[in-house]
Amino acid sequence: MVSAQTLAGAPGGRGWLLRLVIAFSFTQGAVSMARPAVSYRALSVGADERAIGVITAAYALLPLFAAVPLGRRTDHGRCVPLLVGGVVLIAAGCALSGTSGSLPELAAWSGVMGLGHLCFVIGAQSIVARRSAPDEQDRNFGHFTIGASLGQLTGPVAAGLLVSGQGAEMARTSALALLVSGAAAAVSFTSLWRLEARTARGATTARRAAKVPVRRILRTRGVPAGIFISLAVLSATDILTAYLPVIGEERGITPTVIGLLLSLRAAATIACRLVMTPMIRWLGRTVLLTVTCLLGGLLCAGIALPVPVWGLAVMLAALGFCLGVGQPLSMTTVVRAAPDGARSTALALRLTGNRLGQVAAPASAGLVAGVAGTAAPFLMLGVLLVGAAGLGLRRSGGTPADPPAAQPTDPPFAVKPADPPAAQPTDPPSAVKPADSPSAGAPADPPPAVTPTDPPPPAVTPPDAPRGTATEPGRRPAPARDTP
């Protein structure tokens, strides 16, 4: 498993990771711009809140049924075709949403967009897992998710700049935003080259017959914890984006300020992922994941308090920094814990958990908000993140912590094959003994040849012992013994 990763990751440096981050930035930016534009498009054709909820859910529901089959396919094949197919589906879903004029069509194309995003993310995460050495996974997954943060930062801002007006005017501007988002997704094609090592195909075909059951993957220590942590962090991000405007409306905060606060949260997430490697070195993976989830839960609960705008900005910046840890480290947790030949399937199960969270968490938050007020969803998120922190602490002795500990022991195991050469010096003596005979090609002949002449030599050999080394080549002739 490690050797395949080494072969796949050795050539080409990390240019592949930069190209993958660029491609992910454009695809995520396109999706982040298209999703609010779809809602505005639906409003322009007469949708109510319930219809918008159905259209939003369609984005996450269709990928629920495709995640595991796509992960199976990626475990035993190449990943780049999945990236290409994902970009095609995203671009088509965005553009066709801009030309559709009915709510069922909008729901269908929203589902196509979600399926394309799922394809791209499964393929991209699998490439990072295959091409990263064990000690590089945290760093590379952290840099990879910077692409998602950049897209989440720029997409909604671009949609807000393009969409304006009411009625027919909104229908025109939302269609323009969707067409622009489709073009932005297509730009990622320029970075989809040389992302996957050719040796990956040979490494995966060797395991084509090994098909790990989903139940076994879910029972593997570390996988459920990684899935739940990812679900909790993503749910916090989604609910924060959906309900912070409601909090702002209640407290008299303008939409412009709310947009800036959400951008501040995304910028803090990017900053966190840039410094993740030194933080892991300083605190360790388990402590970092546990502390950030715990602090994130407390900060989410703190948003429910009536704090001033500057206090809200500080809390959202700190919350964005904490939430930036969960996604990349949950990827590493799942990859390291997953059985051999099932990494992509495990990552697909993690994405399935994310989609479930995107469907269930907003619905639960809506029910809680309807009963206990708009601040209640943030308290619910606090409980969810504290539970994720408990899971992160509980798995501290699990599989994800083992590979780094096992890596230092690899060099000794790699040196042990070199011990026989160290033991070889004991072989030359045994090899030299036969070499004392006149020909190295007949090491077994001297004993039979000496045996008939054994009776005369015993009396002569002791005096000759000091000079045996010099006269041994002439031991066989009788005159050589009489010469002294």
C-alpha positions as CSV (number, residue, x, y, z in Angstrom):
1,M,0.0,0.0,0.0
2,V,2.7,2.5,0.9
3,S,4.9,1.4,-2.0
4,A,2.1,2.2,-4.4
5,Q,1.6,5.6,-2.9
6,T,5.3,6.3,-3.1
7,L,5.5,5.3,-6.8
8,A,2.4,7.4,-7.5
9,G,3.5,10.4,-5.6
10,A,7.2,10.5,-6.3
11,P,7.4,11.9,-9.8
12,G,6.5,15.5,-10.6
13,G,6.8,17.1,-7.2
14,R,3.6,18.8,-6.0
15,G,2.6,20.6,-9.2
16,W,-0.3,18.1,-9.5
17,L,-1.7,19.4,-6.1
18,L,-1.6,23.0,-7.2
19,R,-3.4,22.2,-10.4
20,L,-6.0,20.2,-8.4
21,V,-6.5,23.1,-6.0
22,I,-7.0,25.5,-9.0
23,A,-9.5,23.1,-10.6
24,F,-11.4,22.6,-7.3
25,S,-11.5,26.4,-6.8
26,F,-13.3,26.9,-10.1
27,T,-15.7,24.0,-9.7
28,Q,-16.6,24.9,-6.1
29,G,-16.9,28.5,-7.0
30,A,-19.3,27.6,-9.8
31,V,-21.4,25.5,-7.5
32,S,-21.4,28.2,-4.7
33,M,-22.5,30.8,-7.2
34,A,-25.1,28.6,-8.8
35,R,-26.9,27.4,-5.7
36,P,-28.2,30.8,-4.6
37,A,-28.8,31.8,-8.2
38,V,-31.0,28.7,-8.6
39,S,-33.1,29.9,-5.6
40,Y,-33.4,33.3,-7.1
41,R,-34.4,31.7,-10.4
42,A,-37.0,29.6,-8.7
43,L,-38.4,32.7,-6.9
44,S,-38.7,34.5,-10.2
45,V,-40.9,31.8,-11.6
46,G,-43.2,31.7,-8.6
47,A,-41.7,29.2,-6.2
48,D,-42.6,29.4,-2.5
49,E,-40.4,28.4,0.5
50,R,-41.5,24.8,0.3
51,A,-40.6,24.5,-3.4
52,I,-37.2,26.1,-2.8
53,G,-36.6,23.6,0.0
54,V,-37.4,20.7,-2.4
55,I,-35.1,22.1,-5.1
56,T,-32.3,22.6,-2.5
57,A,-32.8,19.0,-1.2
58,A,-32.6,17.6,-4.8
59,Y,-29.0,18.8,-4.9
60,A,-28.0,16.5,-2.0
61,L,-30.5,13.6,-2.5
62,L,-29.4,12.3,-5.8
63,P,-25.7,11.9,-4.8
64,L,-26.8,9.8,-1.8
65,F,-27.5,6.9,-4.1
66,A,-24.5,7.3,-6.3
67,A,-21.7,7.9,-3.8
68,V,-20.8,4.3,-2.9
69,P,-20.9,3.0,-6.5
70,L,-18.7,5.8,-7.6
71,G,-16.3,5.1,-4.8
72,R,-16.2,1.4,-5.7
73,R,-15.4,2.4,-9.3
74,T,-12.6,4.7,-8.2
75,D,-11.0,2.1,-5.9
76,H,-10.4,-0.1,-8.9
77,G,-9.7,2.4,-11.6
78,R,-8.4,5.8,-12.6
79,C,-9.7,9.0,-11.0
80,V,-9.2,11.6,-13.7
81,P,-12.2,10.4,-15.8
82,L,-14.4,11.0,-12.8
83,L,-13.0,14.6,-12.5
84,V,-13.8,15.2,-16.2
85,G,-17.3,13.8,-15.9
86,G,-17.9,15.9,-12.8
87,V,-16.9,19.1,-14.5
88,V,-19.2,18.3,-17.5
89,L,-22.1,17.6,-15.2
90,I,-21.6,20.8,-13.1
91,A,-21.3,23.0,-16.2
92,A,-24.3,21.4,-17.8
93,G,-26.4,21.6,-14.6
94,C,-25.5,25.3,-14.1
95,A,-26.1,26.3,-17.8
96,L,-29.4,24.3,-18.2
97,S,-30.7,25.7,-14.9
98,G,-30.3,29.1,-16.4
99,T,-32.4,28.2,-19.5
100,S,-35.1,26.2,-17.7
101,G,-38.4,27.9,-16.9
102,S,-40.2,25.4,-14.6
103,L,-39.6,24.2,-11.0
104,P,-39.3,20.5,-11.9
105,E,-36.6,21.3,-14.4
106,L,-34.8,23.4,-11.9
107,A,-34.9,20.6,-9.4
108,A,-33.7,18.1,-12.0
109,W,-30.8,20.2,-13.1
110,S,-29.9,21.0,-9.5
111,G,-29.6,17.3,-8.9
112,V,-27.4,16.9,-11.9
113,M,-25.2,19.7,-10.5
114,G,-25.0,17.9,-7.2
115,L,-24.0,14.7,-8.8
116,G,-21.3,16.4,-10.8
117,H,-19.9,18.0,-7.6
118,L,-19.9,14.5,-6.0
119,C,-18.0,13.0,-8.9
120,F,-15.4,15.7,-8.9
121,V,-14.8,15.6,-5.1
122,I,-14.6,11.7,-4.9
123,G,-12.1,11.7,-7.8
124,A,-10.0,14.6,-6.4
125,Q,-9.9,13.2,-2.8
126,S,-8.8,9.8,-4.2
127,I,-6.0,11.4,-6.1
128,V,-4.8,13.2,-3.0
129,A,-5.0,10.0,-1.0
130,R,-3.0,8.0,-3.6
131,R,-0.3,10.5,-4.3
132,S,0.4,11.6,-0.8
133,A,2.8,9.7,1.5
134,P,1.4,9.1,5.0
135,D,3.3,12.0,6.5
136,E,2.1,14.3,3.8
137,Q,-1.6,13.5,3.9
138,D,-2.6,16.1,6.5
139,R,-0.8,18.9,4.7
140,N,-2.0,17.9,1.2
141,F,-5.6,17.5,2.3
142,G,-5.4,20.8,4.0
143,H,-4.1,22.5,0.9
144,F,-6.7,20.7,-1.2
145,T,-9.6,22.0,0.8
146,I,-8.2,25.6,0.3
147,G,-9.7,25.2,-3.2
148,A,-13.2,24.6,-1.6
149,S,-12.8,27.6,0.7
150,L,-11.7,29.9,-2.2
151,G,-14.8,28.8,-4.1
152,Q,-17.1,29.3,-1.1
153,L,-15.6,32.8,-0.6
154,T,-15.9,34.0,-4.2
155,G,-19.0,32.2,-5.5
156,P,-21.7,33.8,-3.3
157,V,-20.1,37.3,-3.8
158,A,-20.2,36.8,-7.6
159,A,-23.8,35.7,-7.4
160,G,-24.8,38.7,-5.3
161,L,-23.1,41.0,-7.8
162,L,-24.9,39.5,-10.8
163,V,-28.4,38.9,-9.4
164,S,-30.6,41.9,-9.0
165,G,-34.1,43.2,-9.5
166,Q,-37.5,41.6,-9.1
167,G,-39.8,39.5,-11.3
168,A,-38.7,39.4,-14.9
169,E,-35.5,41.3,-14.1
170,M,-34.5,38.8,-11.5
171,A,-35.3,36.0,-14.0
172,R,-32.8,37.5,-16.4
173,T,-30.0,38.3,-13.9
174,S,-30.3,34.9,-12.2
175,A,-30.1,33.2,-15.6
176,L,-27.0,35.2,-16.4
177,A,-25.4,34.2,-13.1
178,L,-26.1,30.5,-13.8
179,L,-24.6,30.8,-17.3
180,V,-21.5,32.5,-15.8
181,S,-21.2,29.7,-13.2
182,G,-21.3,27.1,-15.9
183,A,-18.5,28.9,-17.8
184,A,-16.5,29.1,-14.5
185,A,-16.8,25.4,-14.1
186,A,-15.6,24.8,-17.6
187,V,-12.4,26.8,-16.8
188,S,-11.3,24.0,-14.5
189,F,-10.6,21.9,-17.6
190,T,-7.4,23.9,-18.1
191,S,-6.0,22.3,-14.9
192,L,-7.1,18.7,-15.4
193,W,-3.8,17.4,-16.8
194,R,-1.1,15.1,-15.4
195,L,-3.0,14.8,-12.1
196,E,-2.7,11.1,-11.8
197,A,0.4,8.9,-12.1
198,R,0.3,6.2,-14.7
199,T,1.5,3.6,-12.1
200,A,-1.8,4.0,-10.3
201,R,-3.6,1.9,-12.9
202,G,-1.3,-1.1,-12.3
203,A,-1.6,-0.7,-8.6
204,T,-5.4,-0.8,-8.7
205,T,-5.8,-3.6,-11.2
206,A,-3.9,-5.9,-8.8
207,R,-6.6,-5.3,-6.2
208,R,-9.5,-5.5,-8.6
209,A,-10.9,-8.7,-7.1
210,A,-10.7,-7.4,-3.5
211,K,-14.1,-5.8,-2.8
212,V,-14.5,-4.8,0.8
213,P,-18.1,-4.8,2.1
214,V,-19.5,-1.4,3.1
215,R,-20.5,-2.8,6.5
216,R,-16.9,-3.8,7.2
217,I,-15.7,-0.3,6.2
218,L,-18.2,1.3,8.6
219,R,-17.1,-1.0,11.4
220,T,-13.5,-0.1,11.0
221,R,-12.2,1.9,13.9
222,G,-11.8,5.5,13.0
223,V,-14.1,5.6,9.9
224,P,-17.4,6.4,11.8
225,A,-15.6,9.1,13.8
226,G,-14.2,10.7,10.7
227,I,-17.6,10.6,9.0
228,F,-19.4,12.1,12.0
229,I,-16.8,14.9,12.4
230,S,-17.1,15.8,8.8
231,L,-20.9,15.8,9.0
232,A,-20.8,18.0,12.1
233,V,-18.4,20.6,10.6
234,L,-20.2,20.8,7.2
235,S,-23.6,21.1,9.0
236,A,-22.2,23.9,11.1
237,T,-21.0,25.7,7.9
238,D,-24.3,25.2,6.1
239,I,-26.6,26.3,9.0
240,L,-24.3,29.2,9.7
241,T,-24.7,30.4,6.1
242,A,-28.5,29.9,6.2
243,Y,-29.4,31.3,9.6
244,L,-26.9,34.1,10.1
245,P,-29.0,36.4,7.8
246,V,-32.0,35.6,10.1
247,I,-30.0,36.5,13.2
248,G,-29.0,39.7,11.4
249,E,-32.6,40.5,10.5
250,E,-33.6,40.2,14.1
251,R,-30.7,42.3,15.4
252,G,-30.9,45.0,12.8
253,I,-27.7,44.0,11.0
254,T,-27.7,44.9,7.3
255,P,-27.3,42.2,4.6
256,T,-24.0,43.8,3.5
257,V,-22.5,43.4,6.9
258,I,-23.8,39.8,7.1
259,G,-22.1,39.1,3.8
260,L,-18.9,40.5,5.1
261,L,-19.1,38.4,8.3
262,L,-19.6,35.3,6.2
263,S,-16.6,36.2,4.0
264,L,-14.6,36.8,7.2
265,R,-15.5,33.2,8.3
266,A,-14.4,31.8,5.0
267,A,-11.1,33.8,5.0
268,A,-10.3,32.5,8.5
269,T,-10.9,28.9,7.3
270,I,-8.4,29.5,4.5
271,A,-5.9,30.9,6.9
272,C,-6.3,27.9,9.2
273,R,-5.5,25.4,6.4
274,L,-2.4,27.3,5.4
275,V,-0.9,26.8,8.9
276,M,-2.3,23.4,9.6
277,T,1.0,21.5,9.2
278,P,2.8,23.5,12.0
279,M,-0.3,23.2,14.2
280,I,-0.3,19.4,13.8
281,R,3.4,19.3,14.6
282,W,2.9,21.4,17.7
283,L,-0.3,19.9,19.1
284,G,-0.7,16.5,17.4
285,R,-3.7,15.5,15.2
286,T,-5.9,14.2,17.9
287,V,-5.5,17.1,20.3
288,L,-5.9,19.6,17.4
289,L,-9.1,18.0,16.1
290,T,-10.6,17.7,19.6
291,V,-9.8,21.2,20.7
292,T,-11.0,22.8,17.5
293,C,-14.3,20.9,17.5
294,L,-14.8,21.8,21.2
295,L,-14.1,25.5,20.7
296,G,-16.2,25.5,17.5
297,G,-19.2,24.1,19.5
298,L,-18.8,26.8,22.2
299,L,-18.5,29.6,19.6
300,C,-21.6,28.3,17.8
301,A,-23.5,28.4,21.0
302,G,-22.1,31.9,21.7
303,I,-23.6,33.3,18.4
304,A,-27.0,32.8,20.1
305,L,-26.0,35.5,22.7
306,P,-26.9,39.2,22.0
307,V,-23.4,40.4,21.3
308,P,-22.5,43.5,19.3
309,V,-21.4,43.3,15.7
310,W,-17.6,43.5,16.5
311,G,-18.1,40.6,19.0
312,L,-19.9,38.6,16.3
313,A,-17.1,39.3,13.9
314,V,-14.5,38.0,16.4
315,M,-16.5,34.9,17.1
316,L,-17.1,34.2,13.4
317,A,-13.4,34.6,12.6
318,A,-12.4,32.2,15.4
319,L,-15.2,29.8,14.4
320,G,-14.1,29.8,10.8
321,F,-10.5,29.0,12.0
322,C,-11.8,26.1,14.1
323,L,-14.0,24.7,11.3
324,G,-11.1,24.8,8.9
325,V,-9.5,21.8,10.7
326,G,-12.3,19.4,10.7
327,Q,-12.7,18.7,6.9
328,P,-9.1,17.9,6.0
329,L,-8.3,15.9,9.1
330,S,-11.5,13.9,8.8
331,M,-10.4,13.0,5.3
332,T,-7.0,11.8,6.6
333,T,-8.8,10.0,9.4
334,V,-11.0,8.0,7.0
335,V,-8.1,7.3,4.5
336,R,-5.8,6.0,7.2
337,A,-8.5,3.9,8.9
338,A,-10.0,2.4,5.7
339,P,-9.1,-1.1,4.7
340,D,-6.8,-1.6,1.8
341,G,-8.5,-1.3,-1.6
342,A,-11.4,0.6,-0.1
343,R,-10.1,4.1,0.4
344,S,-12.2,5.8,-2.3
345,T,-15.3,3.9,-1.0
346,A,-14.6,5.1,2.5
347,L,-14.2,8.7,1.2
348,A,-17.5,8.3,-0.7
349,L,-19.2,7.1,2.5
350,R,-17.8,10.3,4.2
351,L,-19.4,12.4,1.4
352,T,-22.6,10.4,1.8
353,G,-22.6,11.4,5.5
354,N,-22.0,15.0,4.4
355,R,-25.0,14.9,2.1
356,L,-27.2,13.4,4.8
357,G,-26.1,16.3,7.0
358,Q,-26.9,18.8,4.3
359,V,-30.5,17.3,4.1
360,A,-31.1,16.5,7.8
361,A,-29.4,19.4,9.6
362,P,-31.3,22.3,7.9
363,A,-34.6,20.4,8.4
364,S,-33.8,19.8,12.1
365,A,-32.6,23.4,12.5
366,G,-35.9,24.6,11.0
367,L,-37.9,22.5,13.4
368,V,-35.9,23.7,16.4
369,A,-36.1,27.3,15.2
370,G,-39.8,27.1,14.9
371,V,-40.2,25.8,18.4
372,A,-37.4,27.6,20.4
373,G,-36.5,30.6,18.2
374,T,-33.9,31.5,15.6
375,A,-31.0,31.2,18.1
376,A,-31.8,27.6,18.9
377,P,-30.1,26.1,15.8
378,F,-26.8,27.5,16.9
379,L,-27.2,25.8,20.3
380,M,-27.9,22.6,18.4
381,L,-24.7,23.0,16.4
382,G,-22.8,23.6,19.6
383,V,-24.0,20.2,20.9
384,L,-23.2,18.5,17.6
385,L,-19.6,19.9,17.5
386,V,-19.0,19.0,21.2
387,G,-20.1,15.4,20.3
388,A,-17.7,15.4,17.4
389,A,-14.9,16.6,19.8
390,G,-15.8,13.6,22.1
391,L,-15.5,11.2,19.2
392,G,-12.2,12.8,18.1
393,L,-10.8,12.2,21.6
394,R,-12.2,8.7,21.9
395,R,-10.4,7.5,18.7
396,S,-7.1,8.8,20.0
397,G,-5.8,5.2,20.2
398,G,-7.3,4.2,16.9
399,T,-6.0,3.4,13.5
400,P,-5.4,7.0,12.4
401,A,-2.8,7.5,15.0
402,D,-1.0,4.3,14.2
403,P,0.6,5.0,10.7
404,P,2.7,7.9,11.9
405,A,3.9,5.9,14.8
406,A,4.6,2.9,12.5
407,Q,6.5,5.0,10.0
408,P,9.6,5.6,12.2
409,T,9.9,1.8,12.6
410,D,9.9,1.3,8.8
411,P,13.6,2.2,8.3
412,P,14.8,-0.5,10.8
413,F,12.6,-3.0,8.9
414,A,14.1,-1.7,5.7
415,V,17.6,-2.1,7.1
416,K,17.1,-5.7,8.3
417,P,17.3,-6.9,4.7
418,A,20.7,-5.2,4.8
419,D,21.7,-7.4,7.8
420,P,22.5,-10.4,5.7
421,P,25.2,-8.4,3.9
422,A,26.4,-7.6,7.4
423,A,26.3,-11.3,8.2
424,Q,28.1,-12.1,4.9
425,P,31.5,-11.3,6.4
426,T,31.0,-14.6,8.3
427,D,30.6,-16.3,4.9
428,P,33.9,-15.4,3.4
429,P,35.8,-17.4,6.0
430,S,33.7,-20.4,5.0
431,A,34.2,-19.5,1.4
432,V,37.9,-18.9,2.0
433,K,38.5,-22.3,3.4
434,P,37.6,-24.0,0.2
435,A,39.6,-21.3,-1.6
436,D,42.8,-22.5,0.2
437,S,42.8,-25.4,-2.3
438,P,44.6,-24.8,-5.5
439,S,41.4,-24.3,-7.5
440,A,38.4,-22.4,-6.3
441,G,36.3,-24.5,-8.4
442,A,36.9,-27.7,-6.4
443,P,36.3,-26.8,-2.8
444,A,35.1,-30.3,-1.9
445,D,38.0,-32.1,-3.6
446,P,40.9,-31.4,-1.2
447,P,39.5,-33.5,1.7
448,P,39.2,-36.6,-0.5
449,A,42.6,-35.9,-2.0
450,V,44.3,-35.4,1.4
451,T,42.7,-38.5,2.9
452,P,45.0,-41.0,1.2
453,T,48.1,-39.0,2.3
454,D,46.8,-38.4,5.8
455,P,49.2,-40.9,7.5
456,P,52.5,-39.2,6.4
457,P,51.3,-35.6,7.1
458,P,50.4,-36.0,10.8
459,A,54.0,-36.3,11.7
460,V,55.2,-33.5,9.5
461,T,52.3,-31.0,9.8
462,P,53.0,-29.7,13.4
463,P,56.5,-28.5,12.6
464,D,55.2,-27.0,9.3
465,A,52.3,-25.2,11.1
466,P,54.1,-21.8,11.2
467,R,54.8,-22.1,7.6
468,G,51.6,-23.8,6.6
469,T,50.2,-20.7,5.0
470,A,53.2,-20.4,2.7
471,T,53.6,-24.0,1.9
472,E,49.9,-25.0,1.7
473,P,49.8,-24.4,-2.0
474,G,52.5,-27.2,-2.4
475,R,51.1,-29.5,0.2
476,R,50.2,-32.2,-2.2
477,P,53.8,-33.0,-3.6
478,A,56.0,-35.1,-1.3
479,P,59.2,-33.2,-2.2
480,A,57.5,-30.0,-0.9
481,R,57.3,-31.6,2.6
482,D,61.0,-32.8,2.4
483,T,62.4,-29.5,1.4
484,P,62.9,-28.2,4.9
